[in-house]
Amino acid sequence: MVRHEFGSLKKCVIAVDGPAASGKGTLSRRLADYLSYNYLDTGSLYRAVALRVLREGQDPNASDICEYVAQNLNEKDLDDPKLRDEKTGQAASIISAHPAVRDALLQYQRNFSQLKPGAVLDGRDIGTIVIPEAQAKLFLEASLEIRAHRRLKELQLRGVQSIESDVLQEMKDRDTRDSSRAVAPLRPADDAIIIDTTDLSPDEVFKKALLYVEARMP
Ligand code: CDP
């Protein structure tokens, strides 16, 4: 993939982690817009690998094939509308458990974090593995039921009809896989602030997060 140009000064990095539909993407985009920072949805990297593996008729459990795809990922791959399909998300959670795939995507994420004037990255392991030195770390969580409901609404807006109980089950499977894998499991960094978004509006989450982030800015 294209290497980003980055300066020698350490930039301000905001790490946002959490499970599916916890509100990471919405919050991260708002923070990035507000601060004029760069934004990287790291899930799209894993989804892009998964989508190519599926399209090529390959098995997401085959580590060497997934590693090859991850090493040869193209920025064009990150724009595909099919990235957001639940099938792609499920496959992403399988391919992301391969250590070799994670290694292949690590440097790109670290380079991105050094773009000027700063960066917001969201994912599962940003505060723990990708940028452990991030100045601000947020971990979002919410009940499984509300997350499944949010995802259902998101799918409906995209014109995808789904059954809420199926969405909930898929999310549960993905949570289990993401939190129990041996490498980079989903968990808050010791120094992360945890925000439960179950009963909060996107505005309320943003305000809470911004207070914390501004207090941590150099
Ligand atoms: O949008 P959503 O939260 O549903 O998922 P995503 O952030 O697009 O991530 C899709 C899958 O990629 C997750 O279920 C994880 O298995 C994997 N992932 C990861 O392992 N590490 C990351 N930093 C980001 C995503």
Boltz pocket constraint, residues with backbone or C-beta under 6 A from the ligand:
constraints:
  - pocket:
      binder: B
      contacts: [[A, 18], [A, 19], [A, 20], [A, 21], [A, 22], [A, 42], [A, 43], [A, 44], [A, 46], [A, 47], [A, 89], [A, 92], [A, 93], [A, 94], [A, 96], [A, 97], [A, 122], [A, 123], [A, 124], [A, 125], [A, 126], [A, 174], [A, 178], [A, 184]]
      max_distance: 6.0
